[in-house]
Amino acid sequence: MFDIVFKLCMSLFLGFLIGIDRQLKHKPLGMKTSMVISVASCLITIVSIEAAHKFAIPGQNVMDPLRLAAQIVSGVGFIGAGVILRRQNDVISGLTTAAMVWAASALGIASGAGFYFEASIAVILIIIAVNLFPMFIKLFGPNKLNERDLSLNVVVEHIDGMTAVIEQLQSDSMRVKHSKVKDVADDHQQIQLVISASSKIPITEIYHKIRQLKHVLTVEVENISA
C-alpha cells in the first residue's frame, strides 16, 4: 500500500514541476492540468500492472502488465491537440505545451511502473531543454537561431507605400516569409507580412521605422513566435 501511495505522490510532484514551468510562462497547460494528467497516468499504470498479476490464470496466456498503460500515450493526444492553437495570422502555437502534456503522462507512467530515478532525471532534462537551452542558443548560437517571427500589418494610401515597406525591411536584414495584400476602404491598401527578424531588434524600433515611411497610415507589429 505504501508503495502505491509513494508512486502516486511521486507522479504528483513530477507533474507539478511540468505544470509550474508552463504556468510561469502563462501557457494553457497549468499546474492542475499537468498534475491530474500525471497522477491519472500513474494510476492507470498501477492498475494495469497489478491487474496482470491479480487476474492472471495459471497455465493460460500471461497478461501484458502494460497493455492498459500503452493506451495512455495515444489517449492523452486529445488533450495535447486542445492546446495547439491556430491564430488569425495562420501561425500555429502551443506545440511545446502539447509536448509537455505528453511528457506529463510519460512521467506518470514511469512513476506508476516504479522507475522513479529515470522519471526524476527525465523531468530535469525536460525543464533544462525548455528553459536553459534556448537561453544558451540566444547567447552563443548563430544569428539564424536568434531570429523570431513577427506579424506586420500596414495600411498605406499609395502602392508606393508597400514598396517602401518591403525595401525598409530588406535594408534591416529582415526576411519576408509570407505576404498578403488586399484593398481596404477609401482606396487604401493593406499589406500583411510574416517576417523573420533578429530578437535583438526591439518591436518598437521596427514600428517606428515603418511608421515614418511615406504613404504609411497605420502599423501593427506582433510577436508570433511560440
Protein Blocks (a to p, Z undefined) as FASTA:
>chain_A
ZZmmmmmmmmmmmmmmmmmmmmmnopabdfklmmmmmmmmmmmmmmmmmmmmmmpcehia
cddfklmmmmmmmmmmmmmmmmpccdfkopaehklmmmmmmmmmmmmmmmmnopamlmmm
mmmmmmmmmmmmmmmmmmmmcfklmpccdddddddfbfklmmmmmmmmmmnopacfbdcd
dddehhiacddddddddfklcfklmmmmmmmpghiabdcdddfbZZ
